[in-house]
């Protein structure tokens, strides 16, 4: 049996793991460059947050990651494998969430904040804005999926 140190080394050198990390990182980097060159980043803190934490925008890093996961598992384990079917289920849930549920929540939160500010201005109630979680447009998800698919192929062909 492999030692814990060997298992950790194997985990961090696993092509599926590496492709997923690379895919997420590439999507976040592209997203950061788009925001940076469009003048939407105003501080180093915003730059770091966008690079490592913020969600939303083009391309979807969630979509890229699960697309890469599905692609590399399909190449390594086959389309008929249980682990591929599990990754496909995760892919479908993630995509549906990114373009549907999270987007709808963000739109609702934005409207609630607008109404809350209006009521506060009229002195009707105190209001503290709620977080507006940004989902993705279908195009952002599609580009993330394509990015992830091609990165998954690249890692599978190494």
C-alpha positions as CSV (number, residue, x, y, z in Angstrom):
1,X,0.0,0.0,0.0
2,X,1.3,3.5,-0.9
3,X,2.3,5.8,1.9
4,X,0.3,8.9,2.6
5,X,3.0,11.0,1.1
6,X,2.9,9.0,-2.1
7,X,-0.9,9.2,-2.2
8,X,-0.8,13.0,-1.8
9,X,1.9,13.3,-4.6
10,X,-0.3,11.1,-6.9
11,X,-3.3,13.2,-6.2
12,X,-1.6,16.4,-7.1
13,X,-0.1,14.9,-10.2
14,X,-3.4,13.3,-11.4
15,X,-4.3,14.6,-14.9
16,X,-7.9,14.9,-14.0
17,X,-7.1,17.1,-11.0
18,X,-4.5,19.1,-12.9
19,X,-6.9,19.7,-15.9
20,X,-9.6,21.0,-13.6
21,X,-7.3,23.4,-11.7
22,X,-5.9,24.6,-15.0
23,X,-9.3,25.1,-16.5
24,X,-10.6,27.0,-13.5
25,X,-7.5,29.2,-13.5
26,X,-7.6,29.9,-17.2
27,X,-11.3,31.0,-17.0
28,X,-10.6,33.2,-14.0
29,X,-7.5,34.7,-15.8
30,X,-9.5,35.4,-19.0
31,X,-12.3,37.0,-16.9
32,X,-9.8,39.1,-15.0
33,X,-8.2,40.4,-18.3
34,X,-11.6,41.2,-19.8
35,X,-12.5,43.2,-16.7
36,X,-9.1,44.8,-16.4
37,X,-9.0,46.0,-20.1
38,X,-12.6,47.2,-20.0
39,X,-11.7,49.5,-17.0
40,X,-13.9,47.7,-14.5
41,X,-11.2,47.0,-11.9
42,X,-10.3,50.0,-9.7
43,X,-7.9,48.5,-7.1
44,X,-5.4,45.7,-6.5
45,X,-7.9,44.2,-4.0
46,X,-10.6,44.0,-6.7
47,X,-8.1,42.4,-9.1
48,X,-7.1,39.7,-6.6
49,X,-10.7,39.0,-5.6
50,X,-11.7,38.6,-9.2
51,X,-8.8,36.4,-10.0
52,X,-9.4,34.0,-7.1
53,X,-12.9,34.4,-5.7
54,X,-15.5,36.3,-7.6
55,X,-18.1,34.5,-9.7
56,X,-20.1,35.6,-12.7
57,X,-18.9,37.2,-16.0
58,X,-17.3,35.8,-19.1
59,X,-16.3,32.9,-19.2
60,X,-17.9,30.8,-16.5
61,X,-15.2,29.2,-14.5
62,X,-17.7,26.7,-12.9
63,X,-18.7,25.6,-16.4
64,X,-15.1,25.3,-17.6
65,X,-14.2,23.2,-14.6
66,X,-17.1,20.7,-14.8
67,X,-16.7,20.5,-18.6
68,X,-13.0,19.7,-18.2
69,X,-13.8,17.1,-15.5
70,X,-16.3,15.4,-17.8
71,X,-14.0,15.5,-20.8
72,X,-10.9,14.1,-19.0
73,X,-12.9,11.4,-17.3
74,X,-14.5,10.4,-20.6
75,X,-11.1,10.0,-22.2
76,X,-9.6,8.2,-19.2
77,X,-12.5,6.0,-18.0
78,X,-14.8,5.8,-21.0
79,X,-18.3,7.0,-21.7
80,X,-19.8,3.9,-20.2
81,X,-18.1,4.2,-16.9
82,X,-19.9,5.0,-13.7
83,X,-17.5,7.8,-12.8
84,X,-18.2,9.5,-16.2
85,X,-21.9,9.3,-15.6
86,X,-21.4,10.8,-12.1
87,X,-19.3,13.7,-13.7
88,X,-22.0,14.2,-16.4
89,X,-24.7,14.5,-13.7
90,X,-22.5,17.1,-11.8
91,X,-21.9,18.9,-15.1
92,X,-25.7,19.1,-15.9
93,X,-26.6,20.3,-12.3
94,X,-23.8,22.9,-12.4
95,X,-24.8,24.3,-15.8
96,X,-28.4,24.5,-14.9
97,X,-27.6,26.3,-11.6
98,X,-25.2,28.7,-13.3
99,X,-27.6,29.8,-16.0
100,X,-30.9,29.4,-14.3
101,X,-31.1,29.4,-10.5
102,X,-28.2,31.7,-9.6
103,X,-29.1,34.1,-12.4
104,X,-32.7,34.3,-11.2
105,X,-31.5,34.8,-7.6
106,X,-29.3,37.7,-8.7
107,X,-32.1,39.4,-10.6
108,X,-34.4,39.0,-7.6
109,X,-31.8,40.4,-5.2
110,X,-31.2,43.4,-7.4
111,X,-35.0,44.2,-7.5
112,X,-35.3,43.7,-3.7
113,X,-32.4,46.1,-3.1
114,X,-34.0,48.7,-5.5
115,X,-37.4,48.4,-3.6
116,X,-35.6,48.5,-0.2
117,X,-33.6,51.6,-1.1
118,X,-36.8,53.3,-2.3
119,X,-38.6,52.4,1.0
120,X,-35.7,53.7,3.0
121,X,-35.6,57.0,1.1
122,X,-39.3,57.5,1.9
123,X,-38.6,56.7,5.6
124,X,-40.9,53.7,5.7
125,X,-38.3,51.3,6.9
126,X,-34.6,50.7,7.6
127,X,-32.9,48.7,4.9
128,X,-29.6,46.9,4.6
129,X,-28.9,45.7,1.0
130,X,-28.7,41.9,0.4
131,X,-25.9,40.4,-1.7
132,X,-26.6,40.3,-5.4
133,X,-25.1,37.0,-6.5
134,X,-24.5,37.2,-10.2
135,X,-25.3,34.1,-12.3
136,X,-24.3,33.7,-15.9
137,X,-25.7,34.4,-19.3
138,X,-26.1,31.4,-21.6
139,X,-23.1,32.7,-23.7
140,X,-20.8,32.9,-20.6
141,X,-21.7,29.3,-19.8
142,X,-21.2,28.1,-23.4
143,X,-17.8,29.7,-23.7
144,X,-16.8,28.3,-20.3
145,X,-17.9,24.8,-21.5
146,X,-16.0,25.1,-24.7
147,X,-12.9,26.3,-22.8
148,X,-13.2,23.4,-20.4
149,X,-13.8,20.9,-23.2
150,X,-10.7,21.9,-25.1
151,X,-8.5,22.0,-22.0
152,X,-9.8,18.5,-21.1
153,X,-8.9,17.2,-24.6
154,X,-5.4,18.8,-24.3
155,X,-4.8,17.1,-20.9
156,X,-6.2,13.8,-22.1
157,X,-3.8,13.8,-25.1
158,X,-0.7,14.4,-23.0
